[in-house]
């Protein structure tokens, strides 16, 4: 039996991964296209209803809003959930990825794309963790100014323990 060159193995594996990505993104694109069409139909129905109610209103002039209400419960629920997760591990340090996974599981969050997940991570999840640290509720083991490419570690703020020299 002839040995397969490593370059060919790499090419075959790369192709297999790309085929999987193409299939998954194609399925996601179809689902998104169907959802997009359903949303457009609902919007058209709502616009027609608004016009029937008051013909002088132009529904296209109504500015879009991104509502937060109900996605994670009441206002402050994300912060409370983060504190709860950190309490579960307290006083140990917890990796950011572990906190993220616990939060995603708790709220059954689904992301439609990697871009959507990155935006949620930076704007909602990450900023909430940073706010906890800035408010003195949590502390981080890592230096935020140093970019290591690795997950950071967090824990609830621990009470100051006196040092032997202070006694």
C-alpha positions, 0 to 999 in steps of 0.5 A: 500500500502506498503512503499518502503524502501529508500535503494530500491528507491536508487537502482532503481534510480541508476539503471535507471541512469546507464541504461541511461548512458549505452544507451548514451555511446553506441550510442556515441561509435557507432557514434565514431566507424563510424567516426573512420572508415570513417577517416581511409578510408580517410587516406588510400585514401590519402596515396594511392594518395601520393604514386601515386604522389611520390612512394619514400614517405612513408606516415606512416612517416608523423607525425600527427599534431593537427591543431587549424586553423579554429576551433574558427576562426583566431588566437586570436579569443578565447581570443577576445571572452572571452574579449567580454563575460566579456565586456557584463557583465562588471563591474559585476563578472561572474562565470566561468561556465557562461563564458564557456557556452557562449563560447560553445554556440558562437562557437557551440562546441561539445565534443565527450566525458567528457574527451575531454571536460575536456581537452578543459576546462583545456588546451584551455578555462582555460589557456586562462582565466588565461592568460587574468588575467596574462596579466592584462586584467581580474581579478579574485575574487577567489584565484587560490591557494585555491581549493574550488571545486566551479567555480571562478568569473572573470571580466574585469580589472577595473580602479583604483578608488581613495580611500577617504584616498588618496584624 
